[in-house]
Structures are given as C-alpha cells and as structure tokens.
Amino acid sequence: MTEALKDPMDLAIAAAWKVRREVSPNPWVGAVIVPKGNLQNTSKWVVGATRYKGDHAEVAAINKARERSIDLKGATIYVTLEPCSHFGNTPPCTQAIIESGITQVVFGVLDSDPRVCGSGVSALSDSRIEVIQANLEHQELIKYQLRGYLHQRKNKRPYVVLKMAMTLDGYIATRNGETTWITSETSRDDVQQIRADSDAILVGANTIRKDNPSLRIHPSGPGSFEGLRSIADNLEALEDIGTGKRPKELARIVLGNIVPGSKVEPASSFTGDISQLLLGLNDDGIIQLMVEGGAYVAYEFHSRGLVDEYVFYISPTIIGGSNGVPLMDGEGAVDLNSSFKGQITQVRRFGPDIRITVLPQSG
C-alpha cells in the first residue's frame, strides 16, 4: 500500500479515478469498507467502485466483503459521493448500507442530483447510522474529481471544456490558416486525456473543412494523470477495480454542415442555437462536452457564458503581425470593466509548451 493511500478516503478517491472513463452518465465513485477495529490493518479493507450499468460503489464494496466472508457489523464505509436514496437503474445504496450492519458512513460531497442532495444523509441518519463528512482537503479533491458530474446534475447541461492551442502572441493559425502543428506532440498527447474524460466533442464546420480532423481518442502517454489518479493504475489494492475499457465511443458534433467524406464521420451536424444543443446533450446523458474550436465556435460559447473550464496550450511561437487568426472571432468587450475575468487554477509544462487552466470567477 502506497504511503499516500493509508487513508481510506484517499483509496476511495483513487478507485473512483480508475473508473472515471467507464461509467458515465453515472458518477465515478469509489468506496472503501473498513471492518470494525481494522483502521490500521489495510489488508482487511474492501474497495468498490461504480460499475457501468451495474452496482454503485457502495454496493460493489458490500458484495465483495460478503464474498470474502468479512463481518460488516460495526464497520465504516468511506465513499466519495453521498449515497443515493432513490430507485433508479439500481435500488437505493442507503438501503444496502442500512441492511449490511455498517454503523458509520464517511462521505466526501453531497450529490447535486436533486433526487438525492441531502436525502441520502437523512435516510442514513434516520436509521441511526453515524454520518460524517470528510475533511476539507478530501472534499476539495472530490469536488475537482466530480466537477463535471456535479455541474451537469445541478445545472441540467453538460460541463463545457473549451480547449484551444495558440502561439505566444495569441493566434491559433497563420494568416493562411495553417495550424499544423502549433503545439508539441507532448501537448497533443495531453489533449487526448481531456478527450478521454469527455462524453462528446464539438468543433465548427470550418475546422472540419480546413483541417479534416477525425476527433477520435488516440493512444497517448501519461499526459495529465496526476497524484492519486496516476497511482490508481499501479496500486495492488485496485487491481480488480474497473475494466480499463471505454464502453461507448466519443460522440462527435459539428457546428454547421459536414462535408461528405470528412474523417469526422459518423458525426452529428447542428445548426441551431447552442443553448438548445446543450439541453439536448443533457437529455442524452452527456456529462462533459469538449469544445475544440475554431475561433468562431470558441467565441460563441465564451460570449454566452457557456464555458465552464478553459484549457489553453501555449506554444513559444510568435507569428507576428496583426493578421493571424485570433483565439476568438467576434465582437470583444468595449472596456476592461466588462471583459471576462477568470481565475488561473493550474499551470503545467508540456515539452516546450505550457498549459493554463482557467475557470470563470465565481460570483
């Protein structure tokens, strides 16, 4: 057991990372059962995680404990998300916990799904099970891990990640429209990680005409896997967690008409209002939508306040002049007071490039 994962909640978070790309539109959740008196005996811990169209993390862990004839009376379960209390594709997790003999639940964050959102905690408490919320550090880790899910369930639209590659002077292409390649292969490998985390990807028809991308997920290096996420793939305790396979293909959407024979096919073409598009994608169970441009599409999402996370890959290349293709194509703010104000949450180096992650300022 890695030193960093001698805390049950850390192990639960790592288990959730391992199934991150396998279980959407369900939340990627991890759970760890610690039998009574075994907090220091990690070999007795039982780990579970959400299964695609199957058991939720808590039930997976409970069933595994029973298979191993582990006594659950007086046990504690650590789970990254509040246990559900409603009938969906599976029975309520709260009922499984109540019937198991577990007497304490430590959960990470409340579920933003209105069908749950506190009712899971209430159901457990009403059954005289002690319910404790994880410490603030774990809460922040889990909010980040589940940010797409929590946003989608609360706002009834997908979490939108806008990814753009640009030069040091803010251009995404030369005056002749050349874009291949502004950033390095290392950066492009990292982009594959964002695609793999997404349920759908969207680009404009102009990008399809000029670059003819396939918009598939390609094999790549370790990319942005960090911390508990990278540990998860090599941890013995998580060997039987997840399948390592993506159950469904990334949905591809083109804003505008698709040129027949384009590499992106099969794909969906959309020509209406993008707000309506997001509502439709939500109904289809799309949790995270990745937008890859170009300039007009980036402007449309940005100007309407529909971007939840900006990811900029910046190359130390300078095109120079004033006639390259800008990051966004549209009418900008008339003054600084009305301009977008974001908060930089992460800066990382990828080969010669840097990746900057920006979130809209809350409030």
C-alpha positions as CSV (number, residue, x, y, z in Angstrom):
1,M,0.0,0.0,0.0
2,T,1.4,3.4,-1.0
3,E,2.0,5.7,1.9
4,A,-0.3,8.3,0.4
5,L,-3.2,5.8,0.4
6,K,-3.2,4.7,4.0
7,D,-6.2,6.9,4.5
8,P,-9.4,5.1,3.4
9,M,-10.8,8.2,1.6
10,D,-7.6,8.5,-0.4
11,L,-8.0,5.0,-1.6
12,A,-11.7,5.6,-2.4
13,I,-10.7,8.6,-4.5
14,A,-8.1,6.6,-6.3
15,A,-10.7,3.9,-7.0
16,A,-13.0,6.5,-8.5
17,W,-10.2,7.8,-10.8
18,K,-9.8,4.2,-12.1
19,V,-13.3,4.0,-13.4
20,R,-13.5,7.7,-14.4
21,R,-13.9,6.9,-18.1
22,E,-16.0,3.8,-17.8
23,V,-19.3,4.7,-16.0
24,S,-20.8,7.9,-17.5
25,P,-23.6,9.0,-17.3
26,N,-23.4,7.7,-13.7
27,P,-20.9,9.4,-11.4
28,W,-17.5,7.8,-10.9
29,V,-17.5,6.9,-7.2
30,G,-15.1,5.0,-5.0
31,A,-15.9,3.3,-1.7
32,V,-13.8,1.6,1.0
33,I,-15.1,-0.5,3.8
34,V,-13.0,-0.7,7.0
35,P,-14.2,-3.5,9.2
36,K,-14.5,-2.7,12.9
37,G,-11.1,-2.4,14.6
38,N,-9.2,-2.6,11.3
39,L,-8.3,1.0,10.5
40,Q,-4.6,0.2,10.7
41,N,-4.9,-3.1,9.0
42,T,-5.2,-2.1,5.4
43,S,-5.2,-5.8,4.2
44,K,-8.7,-6.1,5.6
45,W,-10.1,-3.1,3.7
46,V,-12.5,-3.7,0.9
47,V,-12.6,-1.5,-2.1
48,G,-15.5,-0.9,-4.6
49,A,-16.2,1.5,-7.4
50,T,-19.1,2.3,-9.7
51,R,-19.7,-0.3,-12.5
52,Y,-21.1,0.7,-15.9
53,K,-24.8,0.0,-15.9
54,G,-24.3,-2.0,-12.7
55,D,-23.7,-1.7,-9.0
56,H,-22.8,1.6,-7.4
57,A,-19.6,1.8,-5.4
58,E,-21.1,1.1,-2.0
59,V,-23.0,-1.9,-3.1
60,A,-20.0,-3.2,-5.1
61,A,-17.9,-3.0,-1.9
62,I,-20.6,-4.6,0.3
63,N,-21.0,-7.5,-2.1
64,K,-17.2,-8.0,-2.3
65,A,-17.0,-8.0,1.5
66,R,-19.7,-10.7,1.7
67,E,-17.9,-12.8,-0.9
68,R,-14.8,-12.7,1.4
69,S,-17.0,-13.5,4.5
70,I,-16.0,-10.2,6.1
71,D,-18.2,-9.2,9.1
72,L,-19.7,-5.8,8.4
73,K,-21.2,-5.3,11.8
74,G,-19.8,-2.1,13.2
75,A,-17.9,-1.4,10.0
76,T,-17.3,2.1,8.5
77,I,-17.7,2.8,4.8
78,Y,-15.8,5.7,3.2
79,V,-17.5,6.9,0.0
80,T,-16.6,9.8,-2.3
81,L,-20.2,10.8,-3.0
82,E,-23.3,10.9,-0.8
83,P,-25.0,7.5,-1.1
84,C,-28.2,7.6,-3.3
85,S,-31.6,7.2,-1.7
86,H,-33.8,6.7,-4.7
87,F,-34.7,3.9,-7.1
88,G,-33.1,4.4,-10.5
89,N,-31.4,1.6,-12.5
90,T,-30.5,0.1,-9.2
91,P,-32.1,0.1,-5.7
92,P,-31.0,2.8,-3.2
93,C,-27.5,2.5,-1.8
94,T,-28.7,3.8,1.5
95,Q,-30.9,0.7,2.0
96,A,-28.0,-1.6,1.2
97,I,-25.8,0.1,3.8
98,I,-28.6,0.1,6.4
99,E,-29.1,-3.7,5.9
100,S,-25.4,-4.5,5.9
101,G,-24.7,-3.8,9.5
102,I,-22.4,-0.9,8.7
103,T,-22.7,1.7,11.5
104,Q,-20.7,4.7,10.2
105,V,-20.6,6.4,6.8
106,V,-17.9,8.9,5.9
107,F,-18.8,10.7,2.6
108,G,-17.0,13.2,0.5
109,V,-19.5,15.6,-1.0
110,L,-23.3,15.9,-1.3
111,D,-24.8,14.7,-4.5
112,S,-26.0,17.6,-6.6
113,D,-28.7,15.4,-8.2
114,P,-32.0,16.8,-6.9
115,R,-33.2,13.2,-6.4
116,V,-30.5,12.8,-3.7
117,C,-29.0,16.1,-2.5
118,G,-29.1,15.5,1.3
119,S,-31.8,12.9,1.3
120,G,-29.1,10.1,1.4
121,V,-27.6,11.6,4.5
122,S,-31.0,11.9,6.1
123,A,-32.0,8.3,5.3
124,L,-28.8,7.0,7.0
125,S,-29.1,9.3,10.0
126,D,-32.8,8.3,10.5
127,S,-31.6,4.7,10.7
128,R,-29.2,5.6,13.4
129,I,-26.1,5.3,11.3
130,E,-23.5,7.9,12.1
131,V,-22.8,10.1,9.1
132,I,-19.6,12.2,8.9
133,Q,-18.4,14.4,6.1
134,A,-14.8,14.1,5.0
135,N,-12.2,16.7,5.9
136,L,-11.9,19.8,3.7
137,E,-8.9,18.6,1.8
138,H,-10.7,15.5,0.7
139,Q,-13.8,17.5,-0.1
140,E,-11.8,19.7,-2.5
141,L,-10.2,16.7,-4.1
142,I,-13.6,15.1,-4.7
143,K,-15.2,18.3,-5.9
144,Y,-12.5,18.5,-8.5
145,Q,-12.7,14.9,-9.4
146,L,-16.5,15.1,-9.9
147,R,-16.7,18.6,-11.1
148,G,-18.3,17.6,-14.4
149,Y,-20.9,15.4,-12.9
150,L,-21.8,17.9,-10.1
151,H,-22.2,20.7,-12.6
152,Q,-24.3,18.7,-15.0
153,R,-26.7,17.4,-12.4
154,K,-27.1,20.8,-10.8
155,N,-27.4,22.9,-14.0
156,K,-29.1,20.5,-16.3
157,R,-26.5,21.0,-19.0
158,P,-23.1,19.4,-19.8
159,Y,-19.9,20.7,-18.2
160,V,-18.2,22.5,-21.1
161,V,-14.4,22.5,-21.5
162,L,-13.0,24.8,-24.2
163,K,-9.6,23.7,-25.4
164,M,-7.5,26.0,-27.6
165,A,-3.9,25.8,-28.8
166,M,-2.2,29.1,-29.6
167,T,1.0,30.9,-30.1
168,L,2.7,33.2,-27.6
169,D,1.1,36.2,-29.4
170,G,-2.4,34.7,-29.1
171,Y,-3.0,33.3,-32.6
172,I,-4.5,29.9,-33.4
173,A,-3.4,29.9,-37.1
174,T,-1.3,31.9,-39.5
175,R,-2.9,34.4,-42.0
176,N,-3.0,31.5,-44.5
177,G,-4.9,29.3,-42.0
178,E,-2.0,27.0,-41.2
179,T,-2.4,25.3,-37.8
180,T,-0.4,22.1,-38.0
181,W,1.2,22.0,-35.6
182,I,1.3,25.0,-33.3
183,T,1.9,22.9,-30.1
184,S,4.2,20.0,-29.5
185,E,3.4,16.3,-29.6
186,T,3.6,16.2,-25.8
187,S,0.8,18.8,-25.6
188,R,-1.3,16.9,-28.1
189,D,-0.9,13.7,-26.1
190,D,-2.3,15.6,-23.1
191,V,-5.3,16.8,-25.2
192,Q,-6.2,13.1,-25.6
193,Q,-6.6,12.8,-21.9
194,I,-9.3,15.6,-22.0
195,R,-11.0,13.9,-24.9
196,A,-11.0,10.6,-22.9
197,D,-12.6,12.4,-20.0
198,S,-15.3,13.8,-22.2
199,D,-18.6,12.2,-23.5
200,A,-18.8,14.4,-26.6
201,I,-16.5,16.7,-28.6
202,L,-17.6,19.6,-30.8
203,V,-15.9,21.7,-33.5
204,G,-17.0,24.1,-36.1
205,A,-17.6,23.2,-39.8
206,N,-14.8,25.5,-40.8
207,T,-12.3,23.4,-38.8
208,I,-13.6,20.3,-40.5
209,R,-13.2,21.9,-43.9
210,K,-9.7,23.2,-43.3
211,D,-8.1,20.5,-41.0
212,N,-10.3,17.4,-41.6
213,P,-9.7,16.0,-38.1
214,S,-11.1,12.6,-37.1
215,L,-11.8,13.7,-33.5
216,R,-11.2,10.2,-32.2
217,I,-9.4,9.3,-29.0
218,H,-5.9,8.2,-29.9
219,P,-3.4,6.3,-27.7
220,S,-1.1,8.6,-25.8
221,G,1.3,8.9,-22.9
222,P,0.5,9.5,-19.3
223,G,-0.4,13.2,-20.0
224,S,-2.3,14.9,-17.2
225,F,-2.7,11.9,-14.9
226,E,-1.6,13.3,-11.6
227,G,-1.5,12.4,-7.9
228,L,-4.0,9.7,-6.8
229,R,-5.1,9.4,-10.4
230,S,-1.7,8.1,-11.6
231,I,-1.3,5.9,-8.5
232,A,-4.6,4.2,-9.2
233,D,-3.4,2.3,-12.2
234,N,-0.5,0.7,-10.4
235,L,-2.0,0.0,-7.0
236,E,-2.4,-3.6,-6.0
237,A,-5.5,-2.9,-3.9
238,L,-7.2,-1.6,-7.1
239,E,-6.3,-4.5,-9.4
240,D,-9.9,-5.7,-9.7
241,I,-11.4,-2.2,-10.0
242,G,-12.7,-1.2,-13.4
243,T,-12.2,-2.8,-16.8
244,G,-9.8,-0.4,-18.4
245,K,-12.2,-0.1,-21.4
246,R,-14.4,2.7,-22.5
247,P,-17.9,1.3,-23.1
248,K,-19.0,3.8,-25.7
249,E,-17.4,5.9,-28.3
250,L,-16.9,9.7,-28.0
251,A,-19.8,11.4,-29.6
252,R,-18.7,13.9,-32.3
253,I,-20.7,17.1,-33.1
254,V,-20.0,19.6,-35.9
255,L,-21.5,23.1,-35.6
256,G,-22.6,23.6,-39.1
257,N,-22.8,21.3,-42.2
258,I,-20.4,18.4,-42.6
259,V,-18.6,18.0,-45.8
260,P,-19.4,14.5,-47.1
261,G,-16.4,12.1,-46.7
262,S,-14.9,14.0,-43.8
263,K,-12.8,12.0,-41.4
264,V,-15.1,13.0,-38.5
265,E,-18.0,10.9,-39.9
266,P,-20.0,9.4,-38.5
267,A,-20.9,12.6,-36.6
268,S,-23.9,14.8,-35.8
269,S,-24.4,18.2,-37.5
270,F,-26.1,21.0,-35.6
271,T,-27.1,24.4,-37.0
272,G,-29.4,25.8,-34.3
273,D,-28.9,27.7,-31.0
274,I,-26.1,26.2,-28.9
275,S,-28.1,26.6,-25.7
276,Q,-30.7,24.2,-27.1
277,L,-27.9,21.9,-28.2
278,L,-26.6,21.7,-24.6
279,L,-30.1,20.9,-23.3
280,G,-30.4,18.1,-25.8
281,L,-27.0,16.7,-24.9
282,N,-28.0,16.8,-21.3
283,D,-31.1,14.7,-22.1
284,D,-28.8,12.3,-23.9
285,G,-26.7,11.8,-20.7
286,I,-23.7,13.8,-21.8
287,I,-21.8,15.0,-18.7
288,Q,-18.8,16.7,-20.2
289,L,-18.6,18.3,-23.7
290,M,-15.2,19.2,-25.0
291,V,-15.1,22.2,-27.5
292,E,-12.1,22.4,-29.7
293,G,-12.8,25.5,-31.8
294,G,-12.2,27.2,-34.1
295,A,-12.2,30.9,-33.4
296,Y,-15.9,31.5,-34.1
297,V,-17.1,28.5,-32.2
298,A,-14.9,29.5,-29.2
299,Y,-16.4,33.0,-29.3
300,E,-20.0,31.7,-29.4
301,F,-19.5,29.6,-26.3
302,H,-17.5,32.2,-24.5
303,S,-19.7,35.2,-25.2
304,R,-22.8,33.3,-24.0
305,G,-21.1,32.4,-20.7
306,L,-21.3,28.7,-21.6
307,V,-17.7,27.7,-20.9
308,D,-17.1,26.1,-17.5
309,E,-13.3,25.4,-18.0
310,Y,-10.8,27.0,-20.3
311,V,-7.7,25.0,-21.2
312,F,-5.1,26.9,-23.2
313,Y,-2.0,25.2,-24.7
314,I,0.5,28.0,-25.4
315,S,3.5,27.4,-27.7
316,P,6.6,29.6,-27.5
317,T,5.9,30.5,-31.2
318,I,5.4,34.1,-32.4
319,I,3.6,34.5,-35.7
320,G,4.0,38.3,-35.5
321,G,2.0,41.0,-37.2
322,S,-1.7,41.6,-36.9
323,N,-3.3,39.3,-39.4
324,G,-3.1,35.9,-37.9
325,V,-6.3,34.0,-36.8
326,P,-7.1,35.2,-33.3
327,L,-8.2,33.0,-30.4
328,M,-11.8,34.1,-30.8
329,D,-13.6,35.6,-33.7
330,G,-16.4,38.1,-32.7
331,E,-17.1,41.4,-31.0
332,G,-15.0,41.8,-27.9
333,A,-15.6,43.8,-24.7
334,V,-15.7,47.6,-25.1
335,D,-13.7,48.1,-21.9
336,L,-11.8,46.2,-19.3
337,N,-14.6,46.5,-16.7
338,S,-16.9,44.5,-19.0
339,S,-14.2,42.0,-20.0
340,F,-14.1,38.4,-18.8
341,K,-12.3,37.8,-15.5
342,G,-11.1,34.3,-14.8
343,Q,-9.0,32.6,-12.2
344,I,-6.0,30.6,-13.2
345,T,-6.2,27.2,-11.4
346,Q,-3.3,25.4,-12.9
347,V,-0.2,26.0,-15.0
348,R,1.8,23.0,-16.3
349,R,4.7,22.4,-18.7
350,F,4.3,20.0,-21.6
351,G,7.6,19.8,-23.5
352,P,8.2,23.4,-24.8
353,D,4.6,24.4,-24.2
354,I,2.6,25.4,-21.2
355,R,-1.0,24.5,-20.3
356,I,-3.0,27.1,-18.5
357,T,-6.4,26.1,-16.9
358,V,-8.8,29.0,-16.2
359,L,-12.1,28.9,-14.5
360,P,-14.7,31.7,-14.6
361,Q,-14.6,33.7,-11.4
362,S,-17.5,32.6,-9.1
363,G,-20.0,35.2,-8.1
